[in-house]
Every structure is written in structure tokens, then in C-alpha cells.
Amino acid sequence: MKCSICIATHNKDVWLYKTLETITSQKPPFDWELIVVDDGSVDKTREVCDQFEKVNYIKINREPIYRNPSVARNIAYKASSGDVVICQSDEVLHAEENTIERLVLELKPGTFSIATVWNTDEKGCYKALKEFPKIVQLTGPKMKRPLFFLGSLFRSDLYKAGGNDEGYRGMGKDDIAFSDSLIKGLGLVPRFVDVVGYHVDHPRPPAITSNKAQSDRYYAQRKDRCEKRLEPWLSPGAPWFYTAGKVLT
């Protein structure tokens, strides 16, 4: 298996459908798989996934409330068997018909790739965010944030880093911690490539400020201990056992 596309999702059936459409319409010149982990959704996520033969659907049964997607992402990563893993959000559309091919074949050893992702509304028009009112590029040459809205890395590196840190419960910071583990933990270099993705803007969970508090505290504590060399930058539990071409659970 050359490539595994891994997506965690929670109650975003409409956005997920559009994303899966843009993924499954592609025909890369190698074997690939598409893994969607449903993190306790109560909408029509299962029905959406059932419409796409390519999707390997995995459901986590739990209380249907928001939680950080790190657990669901790790389940997807551990179920993957590709040499390269494409990590992405469930509301990011592939804007080009060769997105998968380029993210895989242009990936270089010692690096990971971050696509150029633009924030848009449902009609595809660029849309500013409150935190970045003058910039609609979420990642890319104008916004060099090594965050996986859409990107790729070797599965061997992903497993060395230990995936996502599941200590994050609230919203946010898990993505920054993941890039810390790749850059500061493994010494990988982020490459901001011109592969384009469209992040379709969506409602945020209620009480977003209080929801972020736990993650903010946890990240600050972890960063302080890592900078003092009391803990490694890698995610707790790293590395995962890796065998090329074999699905691990």
C-alpha cells in the first residue's frame, strides 16, 4: 500500500461528504486507502461514508460531546498500512485532481509536506477568520504554520513521533504539539508545497473559550518540561511499533 488518507470526524456529515467527493474522484497511479474514524457522531456520518466504496469506516462509541480529535486520529493512523500517510481535516477539499499523487510522490525523506490551504465559505469564496482577518491562507507560503489541515508524511516518521498526544481533551493545541514532535523531536523539516486545499468554514463548538482552556494549560506545561529537557518532544508513548506494509491495531 503506497498511501493511507486518514480523517477523524465528529458531527460534520455535510462537510465530510464534500471532502470525500473530492478525494474519491482522484485516480492516483498507486494503491491507496481511505480511513475515516467517526468519533461518536450522532448525525448521518455513517450514511455519508457508506456512499463511498473506498472508505474504511471505523466508529468510536462514546458520549456524543466534543472532545479533542487526537484519539480518533491515532486510531486512524494505527489502522493505516501505507508508506505515506496523508493527514487532513474532515472539511478540507482537495482542489486539484492530482492532490493525492503529488502529496505522496513529491514527499522527500527528512521532511513532511504541508499543503497550501485557503479558508472559504460553502460557495468556495475566500473568507477571513476572526483571528486572521486579513489573511485567508491557513497554511502555505504566506502562512508558514506546520499544521495538518492537509499534508503528508512517511508513516515510519509518524510512528516514531507516536502520533497525536492524547493528553489533549479540549479544543486546539494538539496540532501544534504534533508539529513540535516532528520538528523538535525528530528533526524533520516542514515543506510548504503548492498543492491546494480548501478549508470550508464551519460552526465552532459552543463555549469555545472554556473548551480551549484545558488544552492551553496542558500545552504550556508540556512545552515547559520539554524545553527544560525533562520530557522528550515526542508524543507520550512514542515510538509506536512499525512494520512496513502491515496493518497494526
KOLNU-47668 format. One record per residue (C-alpha): residue in one letter; x, y, z; residue number from 0. Coordinates in Angstrom, 2 decimals, m for minus. Each point is the difference from the previous one (the first is absolute). Layout:
KOLNU-47668
<site rogu="a" X="X" Y="Y" Z="Z" ronu="NUM"/>
...
end
This chain:
KOLNU-47668
<site rogu="m" X="0.00" Y="0.00" Z="0.00" ronu="0"/>
<site rogu="k" X="1.53" Y="3.30" Z="m1.10" ronu="1"/>
<site rogu="c" X="m2.26" Y="2.49" Z="1.79" ronu="2"/>
<site rogu="s" X="m2.50" Y="0.20" Z="2.85" ronu="3"/>
<site rogu="i" X="m2.30" Y="3.02" Z="0.31" ronu="4"/>
<site rogu="c" X="m1.08" Y="0.38" Z="3.62" ronu="5"/>
<site rogu="i" X="m2.93" Y="2.14" Z="1.15" ronu="6"/>
<site rogu="a" X="m1.58" Y="0.40" Z="3.44" ronu="7"/>
<site rogu="t" X="m3.52" Y="1.42" Z="0.06" ronu="8"/>
<site rogu="h" X="m2.74" Y="0.98" Z="2.45" ronu="9"/>
<site rogu="n" X="m3.47" Y="1.21" Z="m1.00" ronu="10"/>
<site rogu="k" X="0.99" Y="1.63" Z="m3.30" ronu="11"/>
<site rogu="d" X="m1.82" Y="m2.22" Z="m2.49" ronu="12"/>
<site rogu="v" X="m0.67" Y="2.75" Z="m2.58" ronu="13"/>
<site rogu="w" X="3.61" Y="1.19" Z="m0.04" ronu="14"/>
<site rogu="l" X="1.34" Y="m3.55" Z="0.03" ronu="15"/>
<site rogu="y" X="m2.06" Y="m0.98" Z="m3.05" ronu="16"/>
<site rogu="k" X="1.49" Y="2.80" Z="m2.08" ronu="17"/>
<site rogu="t" X="3.50" Y="m0.91" Z="1.17" ronu="18"/>
<site rogu="l" X="m0.41" Y="m3.68" Z="m0.86" ronu="19"/>
<site rogu="e" X="m1.33" Y="0.94" Z="m3.44" ronu="20"/>
<site rogu="t" X="3.17" Y="1.88" Z="m0.84" ronu="21"/>
<site rogu="i" X="2.20" Y="m2.81" Z="1.30" ronu="22"/>
<site rogu="t" X="m1.71" Y="m2.99" Z="m1.60" ronu="23"/>
<site rogu="s" X="m0.23" Y="1.65" Z="m3.42" ronu="24"/>
<site rogu="q" X="3.79" Y="m0.20" Z="m0.34" ronu="25"/>
<site rogu="k" X="1.90" Y="m2.82" Z="m1.66" ronu="26"/>
<site rogu="p" X="3.58" Y="m0.02" Z="1.28" ronu="27"/>
<site rogu="p" X="2.36" Y="m2.49" Z="m1.72" ronu="28"/>
<site rogu="f" X="0.49" Y="m2.17" Z="3.09" ronu="29"/>
<site rogu="d" X="m1.94" Y="m1.93" Z="2.63" ronu="30"/>
<site rogu="w" X="m1.56" Y="2.14" Z="2.72" ronu="31"/>
<site rogu="e" X="m2.55" Y="m0.20" Z="2.78" ronu="32"/>
<site rogu="l" X="m2.37" Y="2.43" Z="1.69" ronu="33"/>
<site rogu="i" X="m0.68" Y="m0.33" Z="3.73" ronu="34"/>
<site rogu="v" X="m2.71" Y="2.01" Z="1.77" ronu="35"/>
<site rogu="v" X="m0.31" Y="m0.26" Z="3.78" ronu="36"/>
<site rogu="d" X="m3.38" Y="1.19" Z="1.27" ronu="37"/>
<site rogu="d" X="0.57" Y="1.35" Z="3.49" ronu="38"/>
<site rogu="g" X="m3.49" Y="m0.51" Z="1.47" ronu="39"/>
<site rogu="s" X="m2.09" Y="1.90" Z="m2.56" ronu="40"/>
<site rogu="v" X="m3.80" Y="0.02" Z="0.28" ronu="41"/>
<site rogu="d" X="m0.67" Y="1.45" Z="m3.46" ronu="42"/>
<site rogu="k" X="0.10" Y="m1.83" Z="m3.36" ronu="43"/>
<site rogu="t" X="3.75" Y="m0.55" Z="m0.08" ronu="44"/>
<site rogu="r" X="m0.40" Y="m3.78" Z="m0.41" ronu="45"/>
<site rogu="e" X="m2.45" Y="0.44" Z="m2.89" ronu="46"/>
<site rogu="v" X="2.39" Y="2.46" Z="m1.67" ronu="47"/>
<site rogu="c" X="2.92" Y="m2.43" Z="0.23" ronu="48"/>
<site rogu="d" X="m2.13" Y="m2.87" Z="m1.29" ronu="49"/>
<site rogu="q" X="m0.44" Y="1.89" Z="m3.28" ronu="50"/>
<site rogu="f" X="3.71" Y="m0.31" Z="m0.76" ronu="51"/>
<site rogu="e" X="1.28" Y="m3.51" Z="m0.64" ronu="52"/>
<site rogu="k" X="3.57" Y="1.09" Z="0.64" ronu="53"/>
<site rogu="v" X="m0.62" Y="1.00" Z="3.62" ronu="54"/>
<site rogu="n" X="1.11" Y="m2.23" Z="2.85" ronu="55"/>
<site rogu="y" X="m2.42" Y="1.20" Z="2.70" ronu="56"/>
<site rogu="i" X="0.85" Y="m0.40" Z="3.69" ronu="57"/>
<site rogu="k" X="m2.44" Y="1.11" Z="2.71" ronu="58"/>
<site rogu="i" X="0.88" Y="0.95" Z="3.57" ronu="59"/>
<site rogu="n" X="m3.01" Y="m0.44" Z="2.27" ronu="60"/>
<site rogu="r" X="0.06" Y="2.58" Z="2.77" ronu="61"/>
<site rogu="e" X="m1.96" Y="2.94" Z="1.39" ronu="62"/>
<site rogu="p" X="m0.86" Y="2.32" Z="m2.93" ronu="63"/>
<site rogu="i" X="1.81" Y="3.09" Z="1.29" ronu="64"/>
<site rogu="y" X="2.96" Y="1.90" Z="m1.40" ronu="65"/>
<site rogu="r" X="3.45" Y="m1.25" Z="0.87" ronu="66"/>
<site rogu="n" X="3.41" Y="0.55" Z="m1.48" ronu="67"/>
<site rogu="p" X="0.43" Y="m2.13" Z="m3.16" ronu="68"/>
<site rogu="s" X="3.39" Y="m1.39" Z="1.06" ronu="69"/>
<site rogu="v" X="m1.44" Y="m3.37" Z="1.07" ronu="70"/>
<site rogu="a" X="m1.93" Y="m0.48" Z="m3.24" ronu="71"/>
<site rogu="r" X="2.98" Y="1.06" Z="m2.10" ronu="72"/>
<site rogu="n" X="2.24" Y="m2.53" Z="1.71" ronu="73"/>
<site rogu="i" X="m2.50" Y="m2.77" Z="m0.65" ronu="74"/>
<site rogu="a" X="0.10" Y="0.90" Z="m3.69" ronu="75"/>
<site rogu="y" X="3.80" Y="0.15" Z="m0.05" ronu="76"/>
<site rogu="k" X="0.33" Y="m3.39" Z="1.70" ronu="77"/>
<site rogu="a" X="m2.44" Y="m1.52" Z="m2.49" ronu="78"/>
<site rogu="s" X="2.00" Y="1.32" Z="m2.97" ronu="79"/>
<site rogu="s" X="2.35" Y="m2.07" Z="m2.13" ronu="80"/>
<site rogu="g" X="1.32" Y="2.48" Z="m2.54" ronu="81"/>
<site rogu="d" X="3.64" Y="1.02" Z="m0.35" ronu="82"/>
<site rogu="v" X="m1.24" Y="3.60" Z="0.03" ronu="83"/>
<site rogu="v" X="m2.84" Y="1.37" Z="2.12" ronu="84"/>
<site rogu="i" X="m2.06" Y="2.99" Z="m1.10" ronu="85"/>
<site rogu="c" X="m1.36" Y="1.66" Z="3.15" ronu="86"/>
<site rogu="q" X="m2.83" Y="2.44" Z="m0.47" ronu="87"/>
<site rogu="s" X="m3.07" Y="1.64" Z="1.48" ronu="88"/>
<site rogu="d" X="m3.47" Y="m1.25" Z="m0.87" ronu="89"/>
<site rogu="e" X="m1.04" Y="3.32" Z="m1.55" ronu="90"/>
<site rogu="v" X="2.98" Y="0.52" Z="m2.31" ronu="91"/>
<site rogu="l" X="m0.70" Y="m0.54" Z="m3.71" ronu="92"/>
<site rogu="h" X="2.65" Y="m1.16" Z="m2.44" ronu="93"/>
<site rogu="a" X="0.05" Y="2.81" Z="m2.56" ronu="94"/>
<site rogu="e" X="1.94" Y="m1.88" Z="m2.69" ronu="95"/>
<site rogu="e" X="m0.49" Y="m3.38" Z="m1.65" ronu="96"/>
<site rogu="n" X="3.59" Y="m1.07" Z="0.79" ronu="97"/>
<site rogu="t" X="0.12" Y="1.08" Z="3.65" ronu="98"/>
<site rogu="i" X="0.56" Y="m3.51" Z="1.34" ronu="99"/>
<site rogu="e" X="2.63" Y="m0.79" Z="m2.63" ronu="100"/>
<site rogu="r" X="2.01" Y="3.14" Z="0.67" ronu="101"/>
<site rogu="l" X="m0.14" Y="m0.20" Z="3.80" ronu="102"/>
<site rogu="v" X="1.35" Y="m3.54" Z="m0.21" ronu="103"/>
<site rogu="l" X="2.51" Y="0.05" Z="m2.85" ronu="104"/>
<site rogu="e" X="1.49" Y="3.41" Z="0.79" ronu="105"/>
<site rogu="l" X="0.62" Y="m0.82" Z="3.67" ronu="106"/>
<site rogu="k" X="3.72" Y="m0.03" Z="0.82" ronu="107"/>
<site rogu="p" X="1.84" Y="m1.92" Z="2.76" ronu="108"/>
<site rogu="g" X="0.70" Y="2.09" Z="3.09" ronu="109"/>
<site rogu="t" X="m3.00" Y="2.23" Z="m0.67" ronu="110"/>
<site rogu="f" X="m3.77" Y="0.15" Z="0.22" ronu="111"/>
<site rogu="s" X="m2.26" Y="1.89" Z="m2.42" ronu="112"/>
<site rogu="i" X="m2.60" Y="2.61" Z="0.86" ronu="113"/>
<site rogu="a" X="m2.43" Y="1.02" Z="m2.74" ronu="114"/>
<site rogu="t" X="m1.07" Y="3.54" Z="m0.81" ronu="115"/>
<site rogu="v" X="m3.43" Y="0.15" Z="1.62" ronu="116"/>
<site rogu="w" X="m2.40" Y="2.91" Z="m0.40" ronu="117"/>
<site rogu="n" X="m3.02" Y="0.72" Z="2.19" ronu="118"/>
<site rogu="t" X="m3.21" Y="0.28" Z="m2.02" ronu="119"/>
<site rogu="d" X="m3.74" Y="0.17" Z="0.47" ronu="120"/>
<site rogu="e" X="m2.33" Y="m2.71" Z="m1.32" ronu="121"/>
<site rogu="k" X="0.01" Y="1.62" Z="m3.46" ronu="122"/>
<site rogu="g" X="3.78" Y="m0.14" Z="m0.25" ronu="123"/>
<site rogu="c" X="0.59" Y="3.71" Z="0.56" ronu="124"/>
<site rogu="y" X="2.99" Y="0.96" Z="2.14" ronu="125"/>
<site rogu="k" X="m1.07" Y="0.89" Z="3.53" ronu="126"/>
<site rogu="a" X="1.96" Y="1.67" Z="2.77" ronu="127"/>
<site rogu="l" X="0.09" Y="m1.39" Z="3.51" ronu="128"/>
<site rogu="k" X="m0.44" Y="2.02" Z="3.16" ronu="129"/>
<site rogu="e" X="3.54" Y="m0.83" Z="1.14" ronu="130"/>
<site rogu="f" X="1.48" Y="0.75" Z="m3.45" ronu="131"/>
<site rogu="p" X="m2.30" Y="2.70" Z="m1.45" ronu="132"/>
<site rogu="k" X="2.41" Y="1.03" Z="m2.76" ronu="133"/>
<site rogu="i" X="1.31" Y="m3.45" Z="m0.91" ronu="134"/>
<site rogu="v" X="m2.10" Y="m2.84" Z="m1.33" ronu="135"/>
<site rogu="q" X="2.91" Y="m2.37" Z="m0.58" ronu="136"/>
<site rogu="l" X="0.04" Y="m2.43" Z="2.91" ronu="137"/>
<site rogu="t" X="3.24" Y="m1.74" Z="m1.00" ronu="138"/>
<site rogu="g" X="2.40" Y="0.60" Z="m2.86" ronu="139"/>
<site rogu="p" X="2.75" Y="2.37" Z="m1.18" ronu="140"/>
<site rogu="k" X="m1.82" Y="3.03" Z="1.46" ronu="141"/>
<site rogu="m" X="m0.89" Y="m1.75" Z="3.23" ronu="142"/>
<site rogu="k" X="2.81" Y="m2.38" Z="0.88" ronu="143"/>
<site rogu="r" X="m1.74" Y="m1.91" Z="2.76" ronu="144"/>
<site rogu="p" X="0.91" Y="m3.71" Z="m0.06" ronu="145"/>
<site rogu="l" X="m3.56" Y="m1.15" Z="0.73" ronu="146"/>
<site rogu="f" X="m1.72" Y="m2.92" Z="m1.69" ronu="147"/>
<site rogu="f" X="m3.16" Y="1.49" Z="m1.46" ronu="148"/>
<site rogu="l" X="1.31" Y="m1.98" Z="m2.98" ronu="149"/>
<site rogu="g" X="3.45" Y="m1.51" Z="m0.20" ronu="150"/>
<site rogu="s" X="2.07" Y="m3.15" Z="m0.26" ronu="151"/>
<site rogu="l" X="2.83" Y="m1.80" Z="1.77" ronu="152"/>
<site rogu="f" X="1.60" Y="m3.41" Z="m0.02" ronu="153"/>
<site rogu="r" X="m1.84" Y="m2.45" Z="2.24" ronu="154"/>
<site rogu="s" X="3.34" Y="m1.06" Z="1.47" ronu="155"/>
<site rogu="d" X="0.53" Y="3.59" Z="1.22" ronu="156"/>
<site rogu="l" X="m3.58" Y="0.23" Z="1.28" ronu="157"/>
<site rogu="y" X="0.56" Y="m3.16" Z="2.05" ronu="158"/>
<site rogu="k" X="3.36" Y="1.22" Z="1.33" ronu="159"/>
<site rogu="a" X="m1.77" Y="3.17" Z="1.21" ronu="160"/>
<site rogu="g" X="m2.72" Y="m2.03" Z="1.72" ronu="161"/>
<site rogu="g" X="m2.91" Y="1.61" Z="m1.83" ronu="162"/>
<site rogu="n" X="m2.06" Y="2.61" Z="1.81" ronu="163"/>
<site rogu="d" X="0.30" Y="0.65" Z="3.73" ronu="164"/>
<site rogu="e" X="m3.27" Y="m1.30" Z="1.50" ronu="165"/>
<site rogu="g" X="0.50" Y="2.15" Z="3.09" ronu="166"/>
<site rogu="y" X="m1.85" Y="2.77" Z="m1.82" ronu="167"/>
<site rogu="r" X="m3.70" Y="m0.08" Z="0.90" ronu="168"/>
<site rogu="g" X="m1.25" Y="3.45" Z="m0.94" ronu="169"/>
<site rogu="m" X="0.22" Y="1.85" Z="m3.30" ronu="170"/>
<site rogu="g" X="3.31" Y="0.87" Z="m1.61" ronu="171"/>
<site rogu="k" X="3.73" Y="m0.20" Z="0.63" ronu="172"/>
<site rogu="d" X="0.18" Y="m3.71" Z="m0.95" ronu="173"/>
<site rogu="d" X="0.94" Y="1.05" Z="m3.55" ronu="174"/>
<site rogu="i" X="2.82" Y="2.24" Z="1.24" ronu="175"/>
<site rogu="a" X="1.23" Y="m2.74" Z="2.32" ronu="176"/>
<site rogu="f" X="0.03" Y="m2.45" Z="m2.91" ronu="177"/>
<site rogu="s" X="2.14" Y="2.32" Z="m2.10" ronu="178"/>
<site rogu="d" X="2.30" Y="0.51" Z="3.02" ronu="179"/>
<site rogu="s" X="0.49" Y="m3.76" Z="0.21" ronu="180"/>
<site rogu="l" X="0.90" Y="m0.21" Z="m3.70" ronu="181"/>
<site rogu="i" X="2.27" Y="3.05" Z="m0.12" ronu="182"/>
<site rogu="k" X="1.55" Y="0.18" Z="3.47" ronu="183"/>
<site rogu="g" X="m0.31" Y="m3.69" Z="0.82" ronu="184"/>
<site rogu="l" X="1.00" Y="m1.63" Z="m3.29" ronu="185"/>
<site rogu="g" X="1.80" Y="2.87" Z="m1.70" ronu="186"/>
<site rogu="l" X="m2.26" Y="m0.06" Z="m3.06" ronu="187"/>
<site rogu="v" X="m0.28" Y="3.07" Z="m2.22" ronu="188"/>
<site rogu="p" X="m3.46" Y="1.25" Z="m1.07" ronu="189"/>
<site rogu="r" X="m0.41" Y="0.67" Z="m3.73" ronu="190"/>
<site rogu="f" X="m2.79" Y="2.40" Z="m0.96" ronu="191"/>
<site rogu="v" X="m1.06" Y="m1.31" Z="m3.40" ronu="192"/>
<site rogu="d" X="m2.26" Y="1.52" Z="m2.64" ronu="193"/>
<site rogu="v" X="m2.54" Y="m2.82" Z="0.15" ronu="194"/>
<site rogu="v" X="m3.28" Y="1.82" Z="0.69" ronu="195"/>
<site rogu="g" X="m2.79" Y="m0.83" Z="2.42" ronu="196"/>
<site rogu="y" X="m3.17" Y="1.90" Z="0.95" ronu="197"/>
<site rogu="h" X="m1.02" Y="0.06" Z="3.65" ronu="198"/>
<site rogu="v" X="m3.77" Y="0.51" Z="0.04" ronu="199"/>
<site rogu="d" X="m0.84" Y="2.21" Z="2.96" ronu="200"/>
<site rogu="h" X="m2.30" Y="m1.63" Z="2.55" ronu="201"/>
<site rogu="p" X="m1.65" Y="0.80" Z="3.36" ronu="202"/>
<site rogu="r" X="2.25" Y="m0.31" Z="3.03" ronu="203"/>
<site rogu="p" X="m1.07" Y="m1.92" Z="3.10" ronu="204"/>
<site rogu="p" X="m1.83" Y="2.06" Z="2.67" ronu="205"/>
<site rogu="a" X="1.93" Y="1.50" Z="2.91" ronu="206"/>
<site rogu="i" X="3.18" Y="m0.06" Z="m2.08" ronu="207"/>
<site rogu="t" X="2.02" Y="2.00" Z="2.56" ronu="208"/>
<site rogu="s" X="m0.64" Y="m2.40" Z="2.87" ronu="209"/>
<site rogu="n" X="0.41" Y="m2.94" Z="m2.37" ronu="210"/>
<site rogu="k" X="3.54" Y="1.14" Z="m0.85" ronu="211"/>
<site rogu="a" X="1.13" Y="0.57" Z="3.58" ronu="212"/>
<site rogu="q" X="1.09" Y="m3.59" Z="0.73" ronu="213"/>
<site rogu="s" X="2.03" Y="m0.27" Z="m3.20" ronu="214"/>
<site rogu="d" X="1.66" Y="3.38" Z="0.57" ronu="215"/>
<site rogu="r" X="1.08" Y="m1.01" Z="3.51" ronu="216"/>
<site rogu="y" X="1.17" Y="m3.45" Z="m1.06" ronu="217"/>
<site rogu="y" X="2.03" Y="1.37" Z="m2.93" ronu="218"/>
<site rogu="a" X="1.66" Y="2.65" Z="2.19" ronu="219"/>
<site rogu="q" X="0.97" Y="m2.62" Z="2.58" ronu="220"/>
<site rogu="r" X="1.32" Y="m2.44" Z="m2.61" ronu="221"/>
<site rogu="k" X="1.95" Y="2.71" Z="m1.84" ronu="222"/>
<site rogu="d" X="1.63" Y="1.18" Z="3.22" ronu="223"/>
<site rogu="r" X="1.10" Y="m3.54" Z="0.93" ronu="224"/>
<site rogu="c" X="1.25" Y="m0.71" Z="m3.52" ronu="225"/>
<site rogu="e" X="2.01" Y="3.22" Z="m0.14" ronu="226"/>
<site rogu="k" X="1.58" Y="m0.93" Z="3.35" ronu="227"/>
<site rogu="r" X="0.76" Y="m3.45" Z="m1.46" ronu="228"/>
<site rogu="l" X="m2.05" Y="m1.71" Z="2.66" ronu="229"/>
<site rogu="e" X="m2.14" Y="m1.67" Z="m2.68" ronu="230"/>
<site rogu="p" X="0.55" Y="m0.74" Z="m3.71" ronu="231"/>
<site rogu="w" X="m1.82" Y="2.01" Z="m2.64" ronu="232"/>
<site rogu="l" X="m1.46" Y="m3.22" Z="m1.39" ronu="233"/>
<site rogu="s" X="m3.56" Y="m0.95" Z="0.95" ronu="234"/>
<site rogu="p" X="m0.34" Y="m2.13" Z="3.14" ronu="235"/>
<site rogu="g" X="0.24" Y="m3.67" Z="m0.95" ronu="236"/>
<site rogu="a" X="2.36" Y="0.61" Z="m2.92" ronu="237"/>
<site rogu="p" X="1.19" Y="m1.78" Z="m1.97" ronu="238"/>
<site rogu="w" X="m2.71" Y="m2.30" Z="m1.30" ronu="239"/>
<site rogu="f" X="1.04" Y="m3.38" Z="m1.36" ronu="240"/>
<site rogu="y" X="0.33" Y="0.25" Z="m3.78" ronu="241"/>
<site rogu="t" X="m0.06" Y="m2.70" Z="m2.64" ronu="242"/>
<site rogu="a" X="m0.04" Y="1.02" Z="m3.66" ronu="243"/>
<site rogu="g" X="m3.14" Y="m1.02" Z="m1.83" ronu="244"/>
<site rogu="k" X="m1.72" Y="m1.54" Z="3.01" ronu="245"/>
<site rogu="v" X="m3.20" Y="1.26" Z="1.63" ronu="246"/>
<site rogu="l" X="0.49" Y="0.43" Z="3.75" ronu="247"/>
<site rogu="t" X="m2.76" Y="0.35" Z="2.59" ronu="248"/>
end
